[in-house]
Amino acid sequence: MADGGAVREELTRVDRPTAFGYVLSEVSGPLKFLAGRVEGLWTFLATDDGTRVTWEWTVHSGIGAGRSPVAGICRDLAAIAKRSLENIAELLPAGVTFLLE
């Protein structure tokens, strides 16, 4: 990571073509004080006009973190997720639309 920290990312679920899940653990660097573990899930649902993509996660407190810092990191993660999805949208072929909610 940019701050010198690292995480272990492990794929925990693959349900092609509808979902995949992962866990981020062994958090090091400054982030370890806020998040000890993150469980993530991407789901894909076919709709009449495309595919609905959902990205959700559960953040477990890190070393000495209370509820307030975890709530703050969840807000930060939401912003990071939005930027990530916007980057994905830019990689889609011409004519494919991508709606962020």
N, C-alpha and C positions, 0 to 999 in steps of 0.2 A: 504494500500500500504506500501511498505518497508520504505518509507520516513515519515510515519505517516499520510499521506493524505488519502482522501477517495473520491469516486465518487458514484453517484446514476446511476445505469444501468437499463434502461427501454427498454423492447422489444417493438418495434414500428411496426413491419411488420412480418408476417409469411405467406409465399406462399409455402406450402409444395408441392413438394420436391425441389423447385427451388431457394428459397431465404429466408433470414430473415434479418431484420434490427434492429438497436438498437440506443439509444442515451445515452451518458454519460453526466451527468449534475451534478449540486451541487458539483462542484469540490472544494476540500479543500486541504490544505497543499501547498507546494511549487509549485505544478503544476498549481494552480489557477492563477498564474501570467502569465502563457503561454497559457493555454487552458481553456476557459470558458465553452466550450461545444464541444462534438465530436459526429458526426453522422456517424454510420458505417453500412455497408451492406455486407453480404456474399451472393454470388450467386453460383449456382451449375448447370452446363450444361453437359448433357450427350454427350459423343463423341464416336467415333467408338472403341476407346481403353480404355475407362474409363469415368471419370468425371473431367471436368475442374472446379476448385474452384477459385473464385475471391473474394478478401477481399479488400474493399475500404472504405475510410473514408474522412470526411470533418472536419477540425479542425477550430473552431471559437476562435478568440483571447480572452485571459483572461484579468484580471485587468491590465491595463497599458501596455499590450503587443502590440508591433508593428509588422509589417510584418516580419522583420528579425528574431525575436525569434520564431515566428510561423513556418517559413520555417525550422528553425533548429529542432524544435520538430517534424516536419513531417519526416525529415530524421531519427531521432531517432525512431519514430514509425515504419518506414519502416524496420529498423533493428529488432525491437521487433517483428513485424509481421513475418518476415522471421524465427526468432528463434521459434516463436509459431508454425508456419507451420511445421518446422522441427521436433518439439516435437510431433505434431499430426502424422506425417509420421512414427515415431517410434512406435506408438500404433496400426498401421494398421496390419491386419493379414498377414501372410507369403504369398508371391505371389502377393500381391497388390503393385503396383508401384505408386510413388508419385513424380511428377516433379515440382520443384520450378523454376519459371522464374523470 
